[in-house]
Amino acid sequence: MKKLIYIMFLFLPVMASAQSYTLQKCLELAIKNSYDLKNSNLDFQMADQTRKEAFTKYFPSVSANGAAFDANNYFIDEKVDLTPFAAVFAHMGLDPATLGLPSSIPIKKINNGVVGLVSAVQPLYTGGQIINGNRLAKVGVDVSRLKISLSENEVISKTEEYFWQIVSLKEKLNTLDVVGRQLEELHKTAGAAVAAGVTTRNDLLRVELQQQNIESSRIKAENGIKVYKLLICNLTGLEKEGFDITVSDFSNVKNPDEYFIATKEGIKGRTETKLLEKSVEATSLQHKMAIGKNMPVVAAGAGYLYHNMLDKDAKIGMVFATVSIPLSSWWGGSHEIRREKYNQEKAENQKKNMEEMMAVDIETKWDQLVESFLQVQVPKKSIESATENLRISNDYYKAGTVSLTNLLEAQTLMQQSRDQYTDACTSYYLKLTPYLQATGRNSPVN
């Protein structure tokens, strides 16, 4: 007894740590902890930094340059010829030789010094490159934000798929429990009949074979639940130990008419449509920037120059204007402009094509959703019939009017009808979210 209590004490922390999570909670954790979403957010942050970088192009370009040098020769190394002056002195009656006047004077200047220049240049006209560059960077931010939405949709789809598969397998385990209890009772009845000599041992073996089949199905279902739990834990960042899920009402399947939306409205709200619009906008801006590259660039600036190369400090302030005309760029620039124009037309064609494909996708997903809803109704009625058939077959078997084979067939039909209903409900939930996402909406959460 003490040993049993000790074993229960060891497992108590594990049992206490078990926690069930709703679909809503699983989705919240998956969105929070998904590595794909984290990377998408990093892409958004990088795009935002690119936008901020592009905005700085509106500001003046400020630069500072300095240099110090010490040369082994003078930059200015010349001689000034004084011969003309000698003639002047001679005319005045003076002898240049007596005066000690040389024939030339050497001039050597600038073999070391310091130079510094600070300048600021403000672009005045760049052919729209700065404006369109900023607009293009803004488009990049919008695209990154939309890609986050796509990543969220993918995470939601995976999480819901794993969640509903677990629910489905649990429902099937419940059905196996029901059938298992029935077979256990039937095994007792058949065993008593064999002992009394009323029936052969063959009937008992049939029951045991069916029990083995049920146990095999149970193992497969439990292993499937383990796998899907591992997958959902990987998405949500939860520990697999003690993890479980809970759902309010698995059979609460709503009429899809509640979620219907016109195809055109669905296309407008879809993330892919917004991405295509941004693609067209981006190619239009790239076309404008290609034109801007071949336009003159006008800038104004101011500068301050300092040097001491003439053995004294010199400080010079200046203002200037520049005009740059890319003459040689015009040779290839016209082809670049035309290429970007074609690229813009290509993006517009792709947008129209994808919108047509999205219309087909929305209508297909709607048909699949309606079909899955109708499939739910069929096994729901079959369960009632199969359950009643099993009850009657069980009574007749006890009365000895039907064979064990008929009773086992009735149990199989009941199990199949319940499994079909579970599969139909699961299929409905797995098709509802794709339809909502295809029409630009979030998935409903029970």
Residue pairs with C-beta under 8 A, 6 or more apart in sequence:
14 241
14 242
17 241
17 242
18 242
18 243
18 244
19 242
19 243
19 244
20 244
20 245
20 246
21 29
21 236
21 238
21 243
21 244
21 245
21 246
22 245
22 246
22 247
22 248
22 445
22 446
23 159
23 160
23 163
23 245
23 247
23 445
23 446
24 445
26 159
26 163
26 232
26 235
26 236
26 245
27 156
27 159
27 160
27 443
27 445
29 235
29 236
29 237
29 238
30 155
30 156
30 158
30 159
30 232
30 235
30 236
31 37
31 152
31 155
31 156
32 237
33 235
33 236
33 237
34 151
34 155
34 235
36 151
36 154
36 155
37 148
37 151
37 152
37 155
40 144
40 147
40 148
40 151
41 148
43 144
43 147
44 141
44 144
44 145
44 147
44 148
46 144
47 137
47 140
47 141
47 143
47 144
48 141
48 144
50 137
50 140
50 141
51 134
51 137
51 138
51 140
51 141
53 137
54 130
54 133
54 134
54 136
54 137
55 134
55 137
57 123
57 130
57 133
57 134
58 130
58 134
60 120
60 121
60 122
60 301
61 120
61 121
61 122
61 123
62 118
62 119
62 120
62 121
63 118
63 119
63 120
64 116
64 117
64 118
64 119
65 116
65 117
65 118
66 114
66 115
66 116
66 117
67 114
67 115
67 116
68 112
68 113
68 114
68 115
69 112
69 113
70 111
70 112
71 110
71 111
71 112
72 111
73 111
74 108
74 109
74 110
74 111
75 109
75 110
75 111
76 107
76 108
76 109
76 110
77 106
77 107
77 108
78 106
78 107
79 104
79 105
79 106
79 107
80 104
80 105
80 106
80 107
81 103
81 104
82 101
82 102
82 103
82 104
82 105
83 103
83 104
85 96
85 101
86 96
86 101
86 103
89 95
89 96
89 99
89 101
90 96
109 309
109 310
110 309
110 310
113 307
113 308
113 309
114 306
114 307
114 308
115 305
115 306
115 307
115 309
116 305
116 306
116 307
117 303
117 304
117 305
117 306
118 303
118 304
119 301
119 302
119 303
119 304
120 301
120 302
120 303
121 299
121 300
121 301
121 322
122 299
122 300
122 301
123 130
123 297
123 298
123 299
124 298
124 299
124 300
125 295
125 296
125 297
125 298
126 292
126 295
126 297
127 291
127 292
127 293
127 294
127 295
127 296
127 297
128 288
128 289
128 291
128 292
128 295
129 289
129 292
129 293
132 285
132 288
132 289
132 292
133 289
135 285
136 282
136 285
136 286
136 289
139 278
139 281
139 282
139 285
140 282
142 278
143 275
143 278
143 282
146 271
146 274
146 275
146 278
147 275
149 271
150 271
150 272
150 275
153 271
153 437
155 235
156 433
156 437
156 442
156 443
157 433
157 434
157 437
158 231
158 235
159 232
159 235
159 236
160 429
160 430
160 433
160 443
161 430
162 228
162 231
162 232
162 235
163 232
163 245
164 426
164 429
164 430
165 224
165 228
165 426
166 225
166 228
166 229
166 232
166 245
167 245
167 247
167 250
167 426
168 422
168 423
168 425
168 426
169 221
169 222
169 224
169 225
169 228
170 225
171 250
171 418
171 422
171 425
172 217
172 221
172 418
172 419
172 422
173 218
173 221
173 222
173 225
175 415
175 418
175 419
175 422
176 214
176 217
176 218
176 221
176 415
178 418
179 214
179 411
179 414
179 415
180 211
180 214
180 218
182 390
182 394
182 411
183 207
183 210
183 211
183 214
183 411
184 211
186 207
186 404
186 407
187 204
187 207
187 208
187 211
189 397
189 398
190 199
190 203
190 204
190 207
190 404
191 204
193 199
193 203
194 200
194 201
194 203
194 204
199 404
203 404
206 404
206 405
206 408
207 404
207 408
210 408
210 411
229 240
229 243
229 244
230 240
232 238
232 243
232 245
233 239
233 240
233 243
247 446
248 446
249 446
250 422
250 425
251 421
251 425
252 446
253 373
253 376
253 425
253 428
255 373
256 366
256 369
256 370
256 373
256 432
256 435
259 369
259 432
259 435
259 436
259 444
260 366
261 439
261 441
263 359
263 362
263 363
264 359
265 439
266 358
266 362
266 438
266 439
266 440
267 273
267 355
267 358
267 359
267 362
268 440
269 439
269 440
269 441
270 358
270 438
270 439
270 440
271 440
272 354
272 358
273 354
273 355
273 358
273 440
276 347
276 350
276 351
276 354
276 355
277 351
279 347
279 350
279 351
280 344
280 347
280 348
280 351
282 347
283 340
283 343
283 344
283 346
283 347
284 344
286 340
286 343
286 344
287 337
287 340
287 341
287 343
287 344
289 340
290 333
290 336
290 337
290 339
290 340
291 337
293 326
293 329
293 333
293 336
294 326
294 329
294 330
294 333
294 334
294 337
296 323
296 324
296 325
296 326
297 322
297 323
297 324
297 326
298 321
298 322
298 323
298 324
299 321
299 322
299 324
300 319
300 320
300 321
300 322
301 319
301 320
301 321
301 322
302 317
302 318
302 319
302 320
303 317
303 318
303 319
303 320
304 315
304 316
304 317
304 318
305 314
305 315
305 316
305 317
305 318
306 313
306 314
306 315
306 316
307 314
308 314
326 333
358 438
361 438
362 435
362 438
362 439
365 431
365 434
365 435
365 438
366 435
368 431
368 435
369 428
369 431
369 432
369 435
372 424
372 427
372 428
372 431
373 428
375 424
375 427
375 428
376 421
376 424
376 425
376 428
378 420
378 424
379 417
379 418
379 420
379 421
379 424
380 421
382 417
382 420
382 421
383 414
383 417
383 418
383 421
385 417
386 410
386 413
386 414
386 416
386 417
386 418
387 414
389 410
389 413
389 414
390 407
390 410
390 411
390 413
390 414
393 402
393 406
393 407
393 409
393 410
394 407
394 410
396 402
396 406
396 407
397 403
397 404
397 406
397 407
432 443
432 444
433 443
436 442
436 443
436 444
437 443
